[in-house]
Amino acid sequence: MAIKTVPFQQNRVFGGEDCIVLKSHEDLVIMAFPLHEDTPNFHLSIGDAFNLRNALDEVIKQKYLNAPKGDF
């Protein structure tokens, strides 16, 4: 099980901090907003998680190069 926290500024006007917690559990990715009591956790299949990643890539329009393979 892997857990990753992604902090971000919730609102640029008021300067509040927030975070998203991502956790892998069996064949699911659980996305939680721990600072929001009224927001349920989202349970994404692996395919849905990749779709979310691809959507973020498209919205950001920033592509990163893969590390070259081979001996250096």
N, CA, C and O of each residue as an XYZ file, in Angstrom:
288
protein
N       0.847     -1.174      0.000
C       0.000      0.000      0.000
C       0.891      1.236      0.000
O       1.779      1.372      0.841
N       0.649      2.119     -0.935
C       1.407      3.372     -1.035
C       0.470      4.534     -0.714
O      -0.709      4.524     -1.068
N       1.026      5.528     -0.038
C       0.260      6.736      0.291
C       1.059      7.948     -0.166
O       2.262      8.036      0.082
N       0.395      8.869     -0.826
C       1.026     10.097     -1.312
C       0.131     11.279     -0.961
O      -1.076     11.236     -1.201
N       0.709     12.328     -0.397
C      -0.021     13.546     -0.080
C       0.391     14.641     -1.052
O       1.579     14.852     -1.297
N      -0.597     15.336     -1.603
C      -0.345     16.413     -2.554
C      -0.892     17.707     -1.958
O      -2.095     17.954     -2.034
N      -0.024     18.544     -1.362
C      -0.494     19.816     -0.809
C      -0.668     20.852     -1.920
O       0.033     20.821     -2.931
N      -1.612     21.768     -1.714
C      -1.819     22.847     -2.679
C      -2.488     24.021     -1.975
O      -3.047     23.878     -0.887
N      -2.420     25.168     -2.609
C      -3.095     26.363     -2.117
C      -4.536     26.302     -2.575
O      -4.808     26.279     -3.775
N      -5.461     26.275     -1.631
C      -6.874     26.128     -1.970
C      -7.423     27.362     -2.666
O      -8.180     27.253     -3.630
N      -7.043     28.528     -2.182
C      -7.615     29.750     -2.705
C      -6.536     30.816     -2.724
O      -5.978     31.155     -1.680
N      -6.245     31.335     -3.871
C      -5.176     32.333     -3.976
C      -5.536     33.648     -3.300
O      -4.646     34.397     -2.896
N      -6.817     33.939     -3.172
C      -7.242     35.191     -2.549
C      -7.057     35.136     -1.038
O      -6.495     36.056     -0.443
N      -7.531     34.051     -0.415
C      -7.458     33.938      1.036
C      -6.236     33.169      1.522
O      -5.929     33.207      2.713
N      -5.534     32.475      0.635
C      -4.287     31.813      0.987
C      -4.421     30.571      1.841
O      -3.491     30.248      2.580
N      -5.527     29.862      1.775
C      -5.702     28.653      2.564
C      -4.961     27.467      1.968
O      -4.910     27.317      0.747
N      -4.387     26.623      2.820
C      -3.708     25.425      2.354
C      -4.657     24.243      2.436
O      -5.538     24.197      3.295
N      -4.472     23.297      1.542
C      -5.297     22.112      1.487
C      -4.428     20.969      0.977
O      -3.263     21.178      0.641
N      -4.985     19.767      0.918
C      -4.221     18.646      0.366
C      -5.171     17.570     -0.138
O      -6.335     17.498      0.255
N      -4.642     16.751     -1.005
C      -5.310     15.551     -1.488
C      -4.440     14.387     -1.055
O      -3.217     14.450     -1.182
N      -5.045     13.333     -0.549
C      -4.305     12.139     -0.171
C      -4.684     11.032     -1.137
O      -5.865     10.741     -1.331
N      -3.673     10.415     -1.743
C      -3.876      9.298     -2.656
C      -3.333      8.038     -1.994
O      -2.223      8.035     -1.462
N      -4.120      6.974     -2.029
C      -3.695      5.724     -1.400
C      -4.068      4.582     -2.316
O      -5.180      4.534     -2.842
N      -3.130      3.652     -2.509
C      -3.448      2.461     -3.282
C      -3.889      1.372     -2.313
O      -3.299      1.190     -1.249
N      -4.933      0.657     -2.700
C      -5.456     -0.439     -1.885
C      -5.976     -1.507     -2.834
O      -6.992     -1.320     -3.503
N      -5.269     -2.626     -2.882
C      -5.584     -3.720     -3.796
C      -5.621     -3.182     -5.220
O      -4.594     -2.721     -5.718
N      -6.770     -3.222     -5.895
C      -6.839     -2.751     -7.286
C      -7.545     -1.408     -7.399
O      -8.122     -1.088     -8.439
N      -7.497     -0.617     -6.318
C      -8.130      0.698     -6.303
C      -7.132      1.789     -5.950
O      -6.120      1.540     -5.295
N      -7.435      2.991     -6.392
C      -6.753      4.189     -5.927
C      -7.802      5.002     -5.183
O      -8.836      5.362     -5.745
N      -7.527      5.288     -3.913
C      -8.469      6.043     -3.087
C      -7.980      7.481     -3.020
O      -6.838      7.736     -2.636
N      -8.835      8.413     -3.388
C      -8.508      9.829     -3.372
C      -9.350     10.484     -2.290
O     -10.578     10.399     -2.323
N      -8.696     11.141     -1.325
C      -9.402     11.726     -0.193
C      -9.010     13.185     -0.020
O      -7.890     13.592     -0.326
N      -9.955     13.947      0.472
C      -9.737     15.335      0.864
C      -9.911     15.392      2.383
O     -11.010     15.669      2.862
N      -8.843     15.134      3.148
C      -8.976     14.955      4.595
C      -9.414     16.203      5.358
O      -9.901     16.076      6.482
N      -9.265     17.375      4.807
C      -9.637     18.600      5.500
C     -11.088     18.998      5.237
O     -11.532     20.056      5.683
N     -11.824     18.159      4.518
C     -13.220     18.432      4.180
C     -14.083     17.289      4.707
O     -14.148     16.221      4.098
N     -14.734     17.514      5.826
C     -15.529     16.467      6.458
C     -16.707     16.016      5.605
O     -17.114     14.857      5.678
N     -17.253     16.912      4.805
C     -18.441     16.593      4.030
C     -18.139     16.033      2.644
O     -19.060     15.809      1.858
N     -16.865     15.803      2.331
C     -16.488     15.279      1.024
C     -16.111     13.804      1.159
O     -15.188     13.470      1.901
N     -16.813     12.925      0.453
C     -16.498     11.494      0.556
C     -15.185     11.170     -0.154
O     -14.713     11.930     -1.000
N     -14.617     10.043      0.205
C     -13.452      9.539     -0.508
C     -13.899      9.021     -1.873
O     -15.011      8.513     -2.017
N     -13.039      9.148     -2.859
C     -13.319      8.651     -4.197
C     -12.526      7.367     -4.400
O     -11.321      7.342     -4.147
N     -13.176      6.308     -4.849
C     -12.534      5.030     -5.118
C     -12.446      4.865     -6.624
O     -13.458      4.661     -7.293
N     -11.235      4.952     -7.155
C     -11.020      4.876     -8.596
C     -10.390      3.539     -8.958
O      -9.479      3.069     -8.277
N     -10.879      2.930    -10.032
C     -10.193      1.748    -10.555
C      -8.866      2.212    -11.145
O      -8.648      3.410    -11.327
N      -7.987      1.273    -11.439
C      -6.695      1.633    -12.036
C      -6.914      2.361    -13.358
O      -6.234      3.347    -13.644
N      -7.857      1.880    -14.166
C      -8.156      2.535    -15.440
C      -8.669      3.953    -15.246
O      -8.275      4.861    -15.978
N      -9.543      4.150    -14.267
C     -10.063      5.491    -13.981
C      -8.948      6.408    -13.486
O      -8.925      7.590    -13.828
N      -8.026      5.878    -12.686
C      -6.902      6.676    -12.199
C      -6.013      7.120    -13.363
O      -5.552      8.262    -13.392
N      -5.772      6.219    -14.325
C      -4.997      6.605    -15.503
C      -5.747      7.626    -16.348
O      -5.132      8.531    -16.912
N      -7.069      7.494    -16.444
C      -7.859      8.493    -17.171
C      -7.747      9.863    -16.513
O      -7.645     10.879    -17.200
N      -7.766      9.890    -15.179
C      -7.589     11.155    -14.459
C      -6.212     11.743    -14.734
O      -6.084     12.942    -14.985
N      -5.177     10.898    -14.687
C      -3.824     11.372    -14.989
C      -3.744     11.930    -16.407
O      -3.167     12.995    -16.624
N      -4.316     11.220    -17.366
C      -4.281     11.679    -18.756
C      -5.049     12.988    -18.926
O      -4.629     13.860    -19.688
N      -6.162     13.128    -18.228
C      -6.929     14.375    -18.296
C      -6.119     15.532    -17.728
O      -6.128     16.625    -18.294
N      -5.418     15.310    -16.618
C      -4.568     16.363    -16.050
C      -3.457     16.739    -17.019
O      -3.147     17.920    -17.183
N      -2.850     15.735    -17.667
C      -1.817     16.016    -18.662
C      -2.361     16.886    -19.790
O      -1.700     17.829    -20.225
N      -3.561     16.570    -20.259
C      -4.154     17.345    -21.347
C      -4.482     18.770    -20.916
O      -4.272     19.713    -21.679
N      -4.992     18.931    -19.710
C      -5.354     20.259    -19.231
C      -4.104     21.108    -19.003
O      -4.083     22.294    -19.335
N      -3.080     20.504    -18.443
C      -1.846     21.238    -18.148
C      -1.058     21.508    -19.421
O      -0.375     22.526    -19.535
N      -1.158     20.592    -20.374
C      -0.432     20.689    -21.642
C       1.075     20.755    -21.429
O       1.790     21.420    -22.178
N       1.542     20.066    -20.409
C       2.976     19.996    -20.110
C       3.388     18.539    -20.195
O       2.848     17.700    -19.474
N       4.313     18.233    -21.046
C       4.782     16.856    -21.192
C       6.198     16.755    -20.653
O       7.039     17.624    -20.883
N       6.435     15.677    -19.934
C       7.760     15.418    -19.389
C       8.404     14.298    -20.194
O       7.735     13.357    -20.621
N       9.681     14.412    -20.388
C      10.402     13.384    -21.122
C      10.660     12.189    -20.220
O      10.968     12.354    -19.040
N      10.536     10.994    -20.768
C      10.878      9.798    -20.024
C      12.383      9.695    -19.893
O      13.119     10.145    -20.771
N      12.841      9.108    -18.806
C      14.276      8.905    -18.614
C      14.793      7.958    -19.698
O      14.139      6.964    -20.012
N      15.950      8.254    -20.267
C      16.500      7.351    -21.303
C      16.833      5.998    -20.698
O      17.215      5.898    -19.533
N      16.681      4.958    -21.513
C      16.974      3.602    -21.056
C      18.366      3.203    -21.541
O      18.830      3.649    -22.590
N      19.005      2.368    -20.765
C      20.326      1.885    -21.157
C      21.384      2.202    -20.119
O      21.095      2.804    -19.085
N      22.594      1.798    -20.398
C      23.717      2.037    -19.492
C      24.308      3.412    -19.752
O      24.352      3.888    -20.886
N      24.763      4.038    -18.668
C      25.369      5.367    -18.787
C      26.780      5.326    -18.312
O      27.467      6.347    -18.331
